[in-house]
Amino acid sequence: MGTRLYVGNLSFNTMEADVRAMFAKCGTVANCDLITDKFTGKSRGFAFVEMATQAEADKAVSEVNGKELDGRVLTVNEARPREDRPRRDFGNGRGRREY
């Protein structure tokens, strides 16, 4: 399994192919996920890139962090595991509509 990187401060106009191309200069990109809004489909300004090896991930962090893409200076670091968040309760079911 490769190393997953967080890529932040992306322009809302940046496409997944642009991110993939930038990281491909540092090694093999195993996966690239540009995070989008589920309603509008527009970028949310960040992505996750998985590099094939730890060495390639380290190289990508050192070379791409602080570089400019589409007029924005990127923030790149190793992604942290997702935290478990408590389930949100919206009023214990009160006011629910039955159809």
C-alpha positions as CSV (number, residue, x, y, z in Angstrom):
1,M,0.0,0.0,0.0
2,G,1.3,3.4,-0.9
3,T,1.3,6.6,1.2
4,R,-1.7,8.9,1.1
5,L,-1.0,12.6,0.9
6,Y,-3.3,15.6,1.6
7,V,-3.2,18.4,-1.0
8,G,-4.7,21.6,0.2
9,N,-5.4,25.2,-1.0
10,L,-6.3,24.0,-4.5
11,S,-8.1,26.4,-6.8
12,F,-11.8,25.6,-7.3
13,N,-11.0,25.5,-11.0
14,T,-8.3,22.8,-10.7
15,M,-9.1,19.5,-12.3
16,E,-8.1,16.0,-11.0
17,A,-5.9,15.5,-14.1
18,D,-3.9,18.7,-13.2
19,V,-3.2,17.4,-9.7
20,R,-2.3,13.9,-11.0
21,A,0.1,15.4,-13.6
22,M,1.9,17.5,-11.0
23,F,2.5,14.5,-8.7
24,A,3.4,12.2,-11.6
25,K,6.6,14.1,-11.9
26,C,7.6,12.7,-8.5
27,G,6.7,9.1,-9.2
28,T,3.9,6.7,-9.7
29,V,0.5,8.0,-8.7
30,A,-1.6,5.1,-7.4
31,N,-4.7,7.1,-6.9
32,C,-5.9,10.7,-7.0
33,D,-9.2,11.9,-5.5
34,L,-10.2,15.5,-6.0
35,I,-12.9,16.1,-3.3
36,T,-16.0,17.7,-4.7
37,D,-19.3,19.1,-3.4
38,K,-21.9,16.4,-3.7
39,F,-24.6,18.9,-4.7
40,T,-22.8,21.2,-7.1
41,G,-20.0,18.8,-8.3
42,K,-17.4,21.7,-7.9
43,S,-14.1,21.2,-6.2
44,R,-13.9,21.8,-2.5
45,G,-10.3,23.0,-2.7
46,F,-8.5,19.8,-1.6
47,A,-7.5,16.4,-2.8
48,F,-5.9,13.1,-1.7
49,V,-3.1,11.6,-3.7
50,E,-1.7,8.1,-3.1
51,M,1.8,7.5,-4.2
52,A,3.1,4.0,-4.9
53,T,6.0,4.0,-2.4
54,Q,7.0,5.9,0.7
55,A,10.1,7.3,-1.1
56,E,7.9,8.7,-3.8
57,A,5.6,10.2,-1.3
58,D,8.5,11.8,0.6
59,K,9.8,13.2,-2.7
60,A,6.3,14.6,-3.6
61,V,6.0,16.4,-0.2
62,S,9.4,18.0,-0.5
63,E,9.0,19.0,-4.2
64,V,5.3,20.0,-4.4
65,N,4.6,21.6,-1.0
66,G,4.8,25.3,-1.5
67,K,4.6,25.1,-5.3
68,E,2.0,27.1,-7.3
69,L,-0.8,25.5,-9.3
70,D,-3.5,27.6,-10.9
71,G,-2.4,30.7,-9.0
72,R,-2.6,29.0,-5.6
73,V,0.3,27.9,-3.3
74,L,-0.2,24.3,-2.4
75,T,0.0,22.7,1.0
76,V,1.1,19.0,0.8
77,N,1.6,16.7,3.7
78,E,1.0,13.1,4.8
79,A,-2.7,12.5,5.3
80,R,-3.9,11.7,8.8
81,P,-6.3,8.8,9.4
82,R,-9.9,9.9,9.5
83,E,-11.2,10.4,13.0
84,D,-14.4,8.7,14.1
85,R,-17.0,11.4,14.7
86,P,-20.1,10.9,16.9
87,R,-23.3,10.5,15.0
88,R,-25.2,13.7,14.7
89,D,-28.6,13.6,16.3
90,F,-31.2,16.1,15.0
91,G,-33.7,16.3,17.8
92,N,-34.2,12.6,18.5
93,G,-36.6,12.1,15.7
94,R,-39.0,14.9,16.8
95,G,-40.6,16.8,14.0
96,R,-40.0,14.1,11.4
97,R,-42.4,14.0,8.6
98,E,-44.1,10.7,7.7
99,Y,-45.0,10.4,4.1
